[in-house]
Amino acid sequence: MKRPLTSQFALSSLFVKLMLSFLSVILLLASFNLFSHLYLSGKVYQEVVRQNEQSLKQTVEGYENHFRLTQNMILALTQSDTWTANLGILSHLKENRRYDIVNEVKSDLMTIYGNPFLHIENFILYFKGEDYVLEKEGLSSTEDMFGKYYYSQDYPADFWRSQTVGNQFLKVLPAASFTETTMNSTRALGRLMPVLVKAIPYEEVYGLVMLNPQRMEKAYGDAGKNPFYILDAQGRRLFSTTETALPALKDAASTSSHERIGDQYYFYEKGAQTGFTYIRVTEVAAIASGLRGMRLLLAVLLTAAVLVSLLFSFLFSFRLNQPLQRLVAALDRKSGSSPGKLSSVKEFAIIGDRLSSILEDNRFIQNDLEHKNSLVRQYAYTHKVKNIPLHASLSELDDALHSEQPYASILFKLSFTRPAEEPEQHTLALWQLIQRLFSGEESENVVLQPEQDLLLLLLFNPGPQSGILQVLGTLQELLAAEDSLFLTIAVSPVYSGETPFTDAYHSLSELLKERRLNGETQIIVEPRASSAKTFHLKVTYGEELHNLLQSGSEDAVFGWLDRQLEQLQSKDATAEDFRTFARGVAEQTGKTVMKLNLPELEAGLLSALSGEPFAAFHTADQYKIWLRELTSPVLAAIRSGSETRDPVISFVLEYLDKHYGEDINLNIVADKLNLTSGYLSSIFKEKTGINFSEYLNTLRIERAKELLMNIDLRIQDIALQVGYQNVNSFIRMFKRASGLTPGEYRKRAGGENQGLGSAAGEE
């Protein structure tokens, strides 16, 4: 029966209480908003001023940091001994004619103007004594530079001839417009702010840094929305975004202030480091207009919010009241009924169905959580094995790990003798077989897969090692009939609970390297006494292979390779040692290719070593075939090159190979051949494909890499031996060529000094 309308709107009814509650909240919020509007309207004006001051402060910090960064980078450059020496030489260029160091100085200049964050258009070196300049485009006379390429009415050539820095390090000059005049055209370079610096201490050599003030203003200012000025310590205008004259300010000498003059606000602040005064102008009308618009917008929003809130309060109250009234009516009608009949009521049927669904979902979630907990536990063990710290939220998993029980670990590595059609299915089936073989043991097992082809089995309370080996023997018999795949199985002793999983995993990884070269499943318990780790080829074998390759004889090279492989087999060498030997031959072949200047073969050698070329090798014959395919094209190219090699290029290459450690250059080698340096440079580039200096630097760096393998030699001594008189130049060239400093290269390559790979590396 429908409830009377008067009862629905009684004071004690839910609808009236909901409506009154909504109205109370609306009244409270409206009162608060009105009070906030009245109170804050007087404060907004001050807040706008404060925001302008804060914005100017950020702009000043940006400019000051920019000037400081520019000064620090230039100071770091001028403190370089190489820089000082080079500029000292160039300051007497007419006397010494040392044009060869111009490119090195240009490279140093590029470190400054090439930095996009410094907003530098150019870095010009002005040699006042000889009246010429050096910049990114090369050498120019002072008249040409400041009369054509960087011409400004404010800064003619005579202006720069009269300038001095004095005791200052940086001397910032007012911004001016510059143009470039070439042939019959004139190009505007825009406004630039010159900064004069002392380039070296004892010569009249100045650096002229051309800053782009427009880009600086976009980076640190407000993108030209308001007029902006920069004044130096004497009040002289260095830069402004407008040509409007600046009125006299009362407190311009203070650190930070603002004042109103007419219809404009002038906000200014002095830089702590430079002493420059930064001024920003804001229209008073713009601030007042913004305030009026804000007041009108707040009033409209407040009115709309109250009206909309009243409407929605009524609708929400009505919509909340109706379903509850129906539910109460349904409960009243069914109060005497049995619980089973409640399903005939639609609302209760829906609630019952939803509750049943929720319980079913809860059971599914519980089962899913149990499965995920097992995966998370394996995740925790994997992190323990690999020594990866657990996330703080998973730290409680440490208590669930068997950290105090004795355990043994087994590491399985899967390999294929030939490519499998479905390797993932083979791998999965094999891992399942291994788990079934150990599932019957009384000990608790944990199975981890640290890599795609690796399976780690942790056996807790495993009993004696002999039982584990017996199960593994069964696995080995099962796999004996398989000719397409084999396992390498490393078995640890039974550890106490105090031994970290990381140590056990590392020991097993080392045991895997004890595998012998065959396609059978092997069980490795401990290193053999005849391990090839004690087998080292002589360093002179690298020279022997190099000489054989130079001969171009396939019989000699192939015979030498076959003898080395037979020697490895007779020494019971591991598969890892065969891999090391093959890589050593490839590296020595690459060095021979470089020495003989056969760049067309370098890509093929790099491709041969990319990836894991030896992953599927399980016989010495496979290595024999691979090594012959590697060296055959090299031998053919050497034989072909020996018939057609240019005698001039042959002399240059042989001379550089013998004298690279001396102070040599293109002129010296050209004199040896009675040729001009220009002709020799062009013919060398034509025949070899690279410049003379590039080839010499590459040769020196390669020799340095070989010498770095000898840890008894200091880096300074190595630099001298390969022809670099300045160790800083050596370090810079080495890092440019290899991406590492000599010290970093020595550390990285120090652990690889075994087998022919290390022997060839020390050539």
C-alpha positions in Angstrom: 0.0 0.0 0.0 1.3 3.4 -0.9 2.4 5.6 2.0 0.5 8.9 2.4 2.3 12.0 0.9 2.1 13.8 4.3 3.9 11.0 6.0 6.7 11.1 3.5 7.3 14.9 4.1 7.0 14.8 7.9 9.8 16.3 10.0 10.9 12.9 11.2 10.9 11.4 7.7 14.1 10.4 6.0 13.4 12.7 3.0 13.1 15.8 5.1 16.2 14.9 7.1 18.2 14.3 4.0 17.0 17.6 2.4 17.8 19.6 5.6 21.2 18.0 5.8 22.0 18.9 2.2 20.7 22.5 2.7 22.8 22.9 5.8 25.9 21.8 3.9 25.0 24.2 1.0 24.5 27.1 3.4 27.7 26.4 5.2 29.7 26.1 1.9 28.0 29.2 0.5 28.8 31.2 3.6 32.4 30.1 3.6 32.8 30.9 -0.1 31.2 34.4 0.4 33.4 35.1 3.4 36.5 33.9 1.6 35.6 36.0 -1.4 35.1 39.2 0.7 38.2 38.5 2.7 40.6 37.4 -0.1 39.6 40.1 -2.6 41.7 42.5 -0.6 44.6 40.1 -0.5 44.6 39.1 -4.1 46.1 42.4 -5.2 49.0 41.8 -2.8 49.3 38.2 -4.0 49.6 39.3 -7.6 52.4 41.6 -6.6 54.1 38.8 -4.7 53.8 36.5 -7.6 55.4 39.1 -9.9 58.3 39.4 -7.4 58.6 35.6 -7.1 58.6 35.3 -10.9 61.3 37.9 -11.2 63.3 36.1 -8.5 63.2 32.9 -10.6 64.3 34.8 -13.7 67.2 36.4 -11.8 68.3 32.9 -10.5 68.1 31.6 -14.0 70.3 34.4 -15.5 72.7 34.3 -12.5 73.1 30.5 -12.8 73.6 30.9 -16.6 76.4 33.5 -16.2 78.0 31.4 -13.4 77.8 28.2 -15.6 79.3 30.1 -18.6 82.1 31.5 -16.4 82.9 28.0 -14.8 83.0 26.3 -18.2 85.3 29.0 -19.7 87.4 29.0 -16.5 87.8 25.2 -16.7 88.9 25.5 -20.3 91.5 28.3 -19.7 93.0 26.3 -16.8 94.0 23.5 -19.2 97.7 23.3 -19.8 97.1 22.2 -23.4 94.8 25.1 -24.0 97.4 27.6 -22.5 100.2 26.1 -24.6 98.2 26.0 -27.8 97.0 29.7 -27.5 100.6 30.7 -26.6 101.7 29.2 -29.9 98.9 30.8 -31.9 99.6 34.2 -30.4 102.9 34.1 -32.4 101.4 32.4 -35.5 103.2 34.5 -38.0 106.5 33.5 -36.5 106.0 29.8 -35.9 103.4 28.9 -38.6 101.8 26.2 -36.4 98.6 25.9 -38.3 98.3 22.3 -37.3 97.0 23.0 -33.9 94.1 25.3 -35.2 91.7 22.3 -35.4 92.5 21.2 -31.9 91.7 24.7 -30.5 88.5 24.8 -32.6 87.5 21.5 -31.0 88.1 23.0 -27.6 86.0 26.0 -28.6 83.2 23.7 -29.7 82.8 22.4 -26.1 81.7 25.9 -25.2 79.5 27.1 -28.1 78.3 23.6 -28.9 76.5 23.3 -25.5 72.8 24.2 -26.4 72.0 25.2 -22.8 74.6 28.0 -22.8 72.8 29.9 -25.7 76.2 30.9 -27.2 76.2 31.7 -30.9 80.0 31.8 -31.2 83.2 31.8 -29.2 85.8 34.0 -30.9 89.5 34.2 -29.9 91.0 37.6 -30.6 94.8 37.6 -30.8 95.5 41.2 -30.2 99.3 41.1 -30.8 98.9 39.7 -34.4 95.5 41.3 -35.0 93.6 38.2 -36.2 90.7 36.0 -34.8 90.0 32.3 -34.6 86.4 31.1 -34.3 84.3 28.1 -35.4 84.7 28.8 -39.1 88.5 29.2 -38.9 91.0 32.1 -39.1 90.1 35.6 -40.1 91.6 39.0 -39.9 90.1 41.4 -37.4 88.8 43.8 -40.1 87.0 40.9 -41.9 85.5 39.4 -38.7 84.1 42.7 -37.3 83.6 44.5 -40.6 81.9 41.6 -42.5 81.0 38.5 -40.5 80.1 40.1 -37.2 79.5 43.7 -38.0 77.9 46.2 -35.6 77.9 49.9 -35.5 78.4 49.7 -31.7 81.3 47.3 -32.0 83.6 48.0 -35.0 87.1 46.4 -35.2 88.8 49.4 -33.6 86.6 49.0 -30.6 87.9 45.5 -29.9 91.5 46.6 -30.5 91.1 49.1 -27.7 89.4 46.8 -25.2 91.1 45.3 -22.1 89.7 43.0 -19.4 91.9 44.2 -16.5 91.4 42.3 -13.3 87.9 41.0 -14.3 87.5 37.5 -15.6 84.3 38.3 -17.5 83.3 41.6 -19.0 79.7 41.7 -20.2 78.9 44.4 -22.8 75.5 45.8 -23.9 73.6 43.8 -26.5 73.7 45.1 -30.0 72.5 44.1 -33.5 75.0 42.3 -35.7 74.9 41.5 -39.4 76.9 39.3 -41.8 77.9 40.6 -45.2 79.0 38.1 -47.9 79.3 38.9 -51.6 76.2 40.9 -52.5 74.0 39.8 -49.6 73.6 41.0 -46.0 72.1 38.7 -43.4 70.9 39.8 -40.0 72.4 37.8 -37.1 70.0 39.4 -34.5 70.9 41.0 -31.2 73.9 39.5 -29.5 75.4 40.2 -26.1 79.3 40.2 -26.2 81.2 38.8 -23.2 84.9 39.6 -23.1 87.2 37.1 -21.2 90.9 36.8 -20.7 91.8 33.6 -22.6 95.4 33.0 -21.3 97.2 34.8 -18.5 100.5 36.0 -20.1 99.4 37.0 -23.6 97.0 39.5 -25.0 94.6 36.9 -26.2 90.9 37.5 -25.5 87.9 35.3 -25.8 84.7 37.0 -27.2 81.6 35.0 -26.2 78.5 35.9 -28.3 75.5 35.2 -26.1 72.0 35.1 -27.6 69.9 37.3 -25.2 66.6 36.5 -26.9 67.0 32.8 -26.3 68.1 33.5 -22.7 65.0 35.6 -22.1 62.8 32.8 -23.5 64.5 30.3 -21.2 64.4 32.4 -18.0 61.9 35.2 -18.6 58.2 35.3 -19.4 58.6 35.1 -23.2 58.3 38.8 -23.8 54.9 39.2 -22.2 56.2 42.2 -20.2 59.0 44.7 -20.8 62.3 43.4 -19.3 65.6 45.2 -18.7 69.1 44.1 -17.5 71.4 46.9 -16.1 75.0 46.5 -15.2 76.6 47.6 -11.9 77.0 51.2 -13.3 73.3 51.4 -14.4 74.1 50.9 -18.1 71.5 49.0 -20.1 72.9 45.6 -21.1 69.7 44.2 -22.6 66.0 45.0 -22.9 63.0 43.7 -24.7 61.8 47.2 -25.6 63.4 50.4 -26.7 61.3 52.4 -24.2 63.5 54.5 -21.9 63.6 53.4 -18.3 62.6 56.1 -15.7 64.7 56.8 -12.6 64.0 54.3 -9.8 64.3 55.3 -6.2 65.6 52.0 -4.8 67.4 50.6 -7.8 70.5 50.1 -5.7 68.7 47.9 -3.2 68.9 44.1 -3.5 65.1 43.6 -4.2 62.2 45.9 -4.4 59.3 47.3 -6.4 57.6 50.6 -7.0 54.7 52.1 -8.9 55.3 54.9 -11.4 52.2 56.1 -13.2 50.3 53.2 -14.6 53.1 50.7 -14.3 54.8 48.6 -11.7 58.6 48.2 -11.8 59.8 45.1 -10.1 63.6 44.9 -9.8 66.2 42.7 -8.1 70.0 42.7 -8.1 72.0 39.6 -8.9 74.2 38.4 -6.0 77.1 37.3 -8.2 77.1 39.6 -11.2 75.8 42.8 -9.5 73.4 43.3 -12.5 69.9 44.8 -11.8 67.0 42.9 -13.5 63.8 44.9 -14.0 60.4 43.7 -15.1 57.5 46.1 -15.9 53.8 45.2 -15.3 50.8 47.3 -16.2 48.6 48.3 -13.3 45.6 48.1 -15.5 46.3 44.5 -16.3 46.3 43.6 -12.6 43.1 45.6 -11.9 41.3 44.1 -14.9 42.3 40.6 -13.8 40.9 41.3 -10.3 37.6 42.6 -11.7 37.2 39.6 -13.9 38.0 37.3 -11.0 35.4 39.0 -8.8 32.7 38.7 -11.4 33.6 35.1 -12.1 33.5 34.2 -8.4 30.1 35.8 -8.0 28.7 34.0 -11.0 30.1 30.7 -9.9 28.8 31.1 -6.3 25.3 31.9 -7.6 25.3 29.0 -10.0 26.7 26.6 -7.4 24.0 27.5 -4.9 21.2 27.0 -7.5 22.6 23.8 -8.8 23.2 22.5 -5.3 19.6 23.2 -4.3 18.2 21.4 -7.4 20.5 18.4 -7.0 19.9 18.2 -3.2 16.2 17.8 -3.8 16.8 15.2 -6.6 19.3 13.2 -4.6 17.2 13.2 -1.5 14.2 12.0 -3.4 16.2 9.3 -5.2 17.7 8.1 -2.0 14.4 8.1 -0.1 12.4 6.2 -2.7 14.4 2.9 -2.8 14.7 2.8 1.0 11.0 3.3 1.4 10.4 0.4 -1.0 12.8 -1.8 0.9 11.1 -0.9 4.2 7.7 -1.7 2.7 9.0 -5.0 1.3 10.4 -5.9 4.7 7.1 -5.1 6.4 5.2 -7.2 4.0 7.6 -10.2 4.4 8.2 -9.9 8.1 6.1 -12.9 8.9 7.2 -15.0 6.0 9.8 -17.8 6.1 13.2 -16.9 4.9 12.9 -19.2 1.8 10.0 -17.1 0.4 12.1 -13.9 0.4 13.5 -14.9 -3.0 10.1 -14.1 -4.5 10.8 -10.4 -3.9 12.8 -9.0 -6.7 15.0 -6.8 -4.6 15.9 -9.5 -2.2 16.4 -12.0 -5.0 18.9 -9.6 -6.5 20.6 -9.1 -3.2 20.8 -12.9 -2.7 22.2 -13.5 -6.1 24.8 -10.7 -5.6 25.8 -12.2 -2.2 26.2 -15.7 -3.8 28.3 -14.2 -6.6 30.4 -12.3 -4.1 31.1 -15.5 -2.1 31.9 -17.4 -5.2 34.3 -14.7 -6.2 35.8 -14.7 -2.8 36.5 -18.5 -3.0 38.1 -17.9 -6.5 40.2 -15.1 -5.1 41.4 -17.2 -2.2 42.6 -20.0 -4.6 44.2 -17.5 -6.8 46.0 -15.9 -3.9 47.4 -19.3 -2.8 48.8 -19.8 -6.3 50.2 -16.3 -6.4 51.8 -16.8 -3.0 53.7 -19.8 -4.4 54.9 -17.7 -7.3 55.9 -14.9 -5.0 57.9 -17.4 -2.9 59.7 -18.6 -6.0 60.3 -14.9 -6.8 61.9 -14.4 -3.4 64.2 -17.4 -3.8 65.3 -16.2 -7.3 66.2 -12.8 -5.7 68.1 -14.6 -3.0 70.0 -16.7 -5.5 70.9 -13.6 -7.7 71.6 -11.4 -4.6 68.9 -8.9 -5.6 67.4 -7.1 -2.5 63.7 -7.7 -2.0 61.3 -4.8 -2.0 60.5 -3.5 1.4 56.9 -4.5 1.1 58.1 -8.2 0.5 60.5 -8.3 3.4 58.3 -10.6 5.4 59.0 -13.3 2.7 62.5 -13.8 4.3 60.8 -15.6 7.2 59.3 -18.1 4.8 62.6 -19.1 3.2 64.6 -22.1 4.4 67.5 -19.9 5.5 68.7 -22.2 8.3 68.2 -25.7 6.9 71.0 -27.7 5.1 70.6 -27.8 1.4 72.1 -28.9 -1.9 71.7 -27.2 -5.2 71.8 -28.5 -8.8 72.1 -26.3 -11.9 71.0 -27.7 -15.2 72.0 -26.1 -18.6 70.2 -27.3 -21.7 71.9 -27.3 -25.1 70.9 -28.6 -28.6 73.2 -30.4 -31.0 71.0 -29.1 -33.9 68.2 -26.5 -34.1 65.0 -27.9 -32.7 61.6 -27.4 -34.4 59.9 -26.5 -31.1 62.6 -25.7 -28.5 60.1 -24.3 -26.0 58.2 -27.6 -25.8 61.4 -29.6 -25.5 62.6 -27.4 -22.7 59.3 -27.5 -20.8 59.1 -31.3 -21.1 62.7 -31.7 -19.9 62.1 -29.4 -16.9 58.9 -31.4 -16.0 60.9 -34.7 -16.2 63.5 -33.3 -13.8 60.9 -32.1 -11.3 59.2 -35.6 -11.4 62.4 -37.4 -10.8 63.1 -35.4 -7.6 59.4 -35.1 -6.5 59.5 -38.5 -4.8 62.3 -37.5 -2.4 61.5 -36.9 1.2 63.3 -33.5 1.1 61.4 -30.3 0.1 62.3 -29.0 -3.3 62.3 -25.5 -4.8 62.6 -25.1 -8.6 63.8 -21.9 -10.1 64.6 -20.8 -13.7 67.1 -18.0 -13.5 67.7 -18.0 -17.3 65.9 -19.4 -20.4 68.2 -22.4 -20.7 69.0 -22.8 -17.0 67.1 -24.6 -14.2 68.2 -24.4 -10.5 67.0 -27.1 -8.1 67.3 -26.4 -4.4 66.9 -29.6 -2.2 66.4 -28.9 1.5 67.4 -31.6 4.0 68.6 -33.7 1.0 70.5 -36.4 2.7 73.9 -37.6 1.4 75.1 -36.4 -2.0 75.3 -40.0 -3.3 71.5 -40.2 -3.4 71.4 -37.1 -5.5 74.0 -38.5 -7.9 72.0 -41.7 -8.2 68.9 -39.8 -9.4 71.0 -37.8 -11.8 72.5 -41.0 -13.2 69.0 -42.2 -14.0 68.4 -38.9 -15.8 71.7 -39.3 -17.7 70.6 -42.8 -18.9 67.2 -41.5 -20.0 68.9 -38.8 -22.1 71.5 -41.1 -23.6 69.1 -42.0 -26.4 68.5 -38.4 -27.3 70.8 -37.2 -30.0 69.4 -33.7 -30.4 69.8 -32.3 -26.9 72.1 -32.7 -23.9 72.5 -31.4 -20.4 75.4 -30.0 -18.4 74.6 -30.7 -14.7 76.6 -29.0 -11.9 76.1 -30.5 -8.5 77.0 -28.8 -5.2 77.9 -30.5 -1.9 75.4 -30.4 0.9 75.7 -26.9 2.5 74.8 -25.9 6.0 72.0 -23.3 6.2 74.6 -20.6 6.8 76.0 -20.7 3.3 74.2 -18.1 1.1 72.3 -19.2 -2.0 74.3 -16.6 -3.9 77.6 -18.4 -3.2 76.2 -21.8 -4.2 74.8 -20.4 -7.4 78.1 -18.8 -8.3 80.0 -22.0 -7.6 77.6 -24.0 -9.8 78.0 -21.4 -12.6 81.8 -21.9 -12.5 81.4 -25.7 -12.5 79.3 -25.4 -15.8 82.5 -24.0 -17.4 84.2 -27.4 -16.7 82.1 -29.1 -19.5 84.1 -31.0 -22.1 83.5 -30.6 -25.8 81.0 -33.4 -26.7 77.3 -33.8 -27.3 76.6 -36.0 -24.2 75.0 -35.2 -20.9 77.7 -34.5 -18.3 77.5 -34.5 -14.5 80.1 -32.2 -12.9 80.7 -32.4 -9.2 84.0 -30.7 -8.8 86.8 -29.2 -11.0 89.1 -31.7 -12.6 92.8 -31.6 -11.9 93.4 -31.4 -15.7 91.3 -28.4 -16.0 92.3 -26.1 -18.9 92.4 -23.2 -16.5 96.0 -24.2 -16.0 96.6 -24.3 -19.8 97.9 -21.1 -21.3 99.1 -20.6 -24.9 102.3 -18.6 -25.3 102.1 -14.9 -26.1 104.3 -15.4 -29.1 101.5 -17.5 -30.8 99.7 -14.3 -31.5 102.7 -13.0 -33.5 102.9 -16.4 -35.2 99.3 -16.3 -36.3 99.7 -12.7 -37.5 102.8 -13.7 -39.6 101.0 -16.7 -41.1 98.0 -14.6 -42.0 100.2 -12.0 -43.7 101.7 -14.8 -45.9 98.2 -15.4 -47.4 98.8 -19.2 -47.3 95.7 -21.3 -46.5 97.8 -24.4 -46.0 100.0 -22.7 -43.4 97.1 -21.0 -41.5 94.8 -24.0 -41.6 97.6 -26.4 -40.5 98.4 -24.1 -37.6 94.7 -23.9 -36.5 94.4 -27.7 -36.7 97.4 -28.2 -34.5 96.1 -25.8 -31.9 92.7 -27.6 -31.8 94.5 -31.0 -31.5 96.6 -29.6 -28.7 93.4 -28.4 -26.8 91.9 -31.9 -27.2 95.1 -33.6 -25.9 95.1 -31.3 -22.9 91.5 -32.3 -22.0 90.4 -28.6 -22.5 86.9 -27.5 -21.7 84.4 -26.2 -24.1 84.9 -22.8 -22.6 88.6 -23.0 -23.6 87.7 -23.9 -27.2 85.4 -20.8 -27.2 88.2 -18.6 -25.8 90.7 -19.9 -28.4 88.2 -19.2 -31.3 87.5 -15.7 -30.1 91.3 -15.1 -29.7 91.9 -16.2 -33.3 89.0 -13.9 -34.5 90.4 -10.9 -32.5 94.0 -11.5 -33.8 92.6 -11.8 -37.4 90.8 -8.4 -36.8 94.0 -6.8 -35.8 95.8 -8.2 -38.8 93.0 -6.8 -41.0 93.4 -3.4 -39.4 97.2 -3.4 -39.7 96.9 -4.4 -43.4 94.2 -1.7 -43.9 91.4 -4.0 -45.2 88.4 -2.2 -43.9 86.0 -4.1 -46.1 86.6 -7.2 -44.0 86.0 -5.6 -40.6 82.2 -5.8 -40.8 82.4 -9.5 -41.6 84.6 -10.2 -38.6 82.3 -8.2 -36.3 79.3 -10.1 -37.6 81.0 -13.4 -37.1 81.5 -12.6 -33.3 78.0 -11.1 -32.8 75.6 -13.0 -30.6 76.6 -16.4 -29.4 78.3 -18.1 -32.5 79.6 -21.1 -30.4 76.4 -21.8 -28.4 75.6 -24.9 -30.5 79.2 -26.2 -31.0 79.9 -29.5 -29.4 82.8 -30.9 -31.5 86.3 -29.7 -32.5 85.3 -30.1 -36.2 82.7 -27.4 -35.8 85.3 -25.0 -34.5 87.6 -26.1 -37.4 85.0 -25.3 -40.0 84.1 -22.0 -38.3 87.7 -20.8 -38.1 88.4 -21.8 -41.7 85.3 -19.8 -42.9 86.5 -16.9 -40.8 90.1 -16.7 -42.1 89.5 -17.8 -45.8 88.2 -14.3 -47.0 91.0 -12.6 -45.1 93.7 -14.8 -46.7 92.1 -14.3 -50.2 92.1 -10.5 -49.7 95.7 -10.5 -48.4 96.8 -12.5 -51.5 95.0 -10.2 -53.8 96.3 -7.1 -52.0 99.9 -8.2 -52.1 99.7 -8.3 -55.9 98.1 -4.8 -56.4 99.3 -2.8 -53.3 100.6 0.7 -54.1 104.3 1.1 -53.2 103.8 4.5 -51.7 101.0 3.4 -49.5 103.0 0.3 -48.5 105.9 2.4 -47.5 103.7 4.7 -45.4 101.9 1.8 -43.6 105.2 0.1 -42.9 106.9 3.4 -41.7 103.9 4.2 -39.4 103.9 0.6 -38.0 107.6 1.0 -37.0 107.7 4.7 -35.9 104.2 5.3 -34.5 105.8 5.9 -31.0 107.8 8.9 -32.3 106.7 12.5 -32.9 105.8 12.1 -36.6 103.3 13.8 -38.8 102.3 14.0 -42.5 105.2 16.4 -43.4 107.9 14.1 -42.0 106.6 11.1 -44.0 106.1 13.2 -47.1 109.8 14.3 -46.9 110.8 10.7 -46.7 109.2 10.1 -50.1 110.2 13.5 -51.6 106.5 14.3 -52.0 104.4 17.3 -51.0 102.3 16.8 -47.9 99.1 17.8 -49.8 99.7 15.2 -52.5 100.5 12.5 -50.0 97.4 13.3 -48.0 95.1 13.1 -51.0 96.7 9.8 -52.4 96.6 8.2 -48.9 92.9 9.1 -48.5 92.2 7.8 -52.0 93.9 4.5 -51.5 92.9 3.8 -47.9 89.6 5.5 -47.4 90.7 7.4 -44.3 92.8 10.5 -43.5 96.5 10.1 -42.5 95.9 11.5 -39.0 92.9 9.2 -38.4 94.9 6.2 -39.4 97.8 7.2 -37.1 95.6 7.8 -34.1 93.7 4.5 -34.7 97.1 2.7 -34.9 98.3 4.3 -31.7 95.1 3.6 -29.8 95.2 -0.1 -30.8 98.9 -0.4 -29.7 97.9 1.3 -26.4 95.1 -1.3 -25.8 97.7 -4.0 -26.1 100.1 -2.3 -23.7 97.3 -1.7 -21.2 97.1 -5.5 -20.7 100.5 -5.2 -18.9 99.5 -3.9 -15.4 103.1 -3.1 -14.6 103.1 -0.2 -17.1 101.8 3.2 -16.0 99.4 5.0 -18.2 101.8 7.9 -18.6 104.5 5.5 -19.9 102.1 3.9 -22.3 101.1 7.4 -23.7 104.8 8.1 -24.4 105.4 4.7 -26.0 102.6 5.2 -28.5 103.6 8.8 -29.4 101.5 11.0 -27.1 103.7 13.5 -25.3 100.8 14.8 -23.2 98.9 12.3 -21.1 95.7 14.4 -21.2 95.6 14.3 -25.0 96.2 10.6 -24.9 93.3 10.0 -22.5 91.0 12.2 -24.5 91.8 10.5 -27.8 91.5 7.1 -26.2 88.1 7.8 -24.8 87.0 9.3 -28.1 88.0 6.1 -30.0 86.9 3.4 -27.5 84.3 5.1 -25.3 86.3 4.4 -22.2 89.3 5.9 -20.4 92.5 3.9 -20.4 92.0 3.0 -16.7 88.4 1.8 -17.4 89.6 -0.2 -20.4 92.3 -1.9 -18.3 89.8 -2.8 -15.6 87.3 -4.2 -18.0 89.7 -6.2 -20.1 91.8 -7.4 -17.1 89.5 -10.3 -16.4 89.7 -11.7 -19.9 93.4 -12.3 -20.0 93.3 -16.0 -20.6 94.0 -18.3 -23.6 94.9 -17.0 -27.0 92.3 -14.3 -26.6 94.5 -12.6 -24.0 97.7 -13.5 -25.9 96.5 -11.8 -29.0 95.3 -8.9 -26.9 98.8 -8.3 -25.7 100.4 -8.1 -29.1 
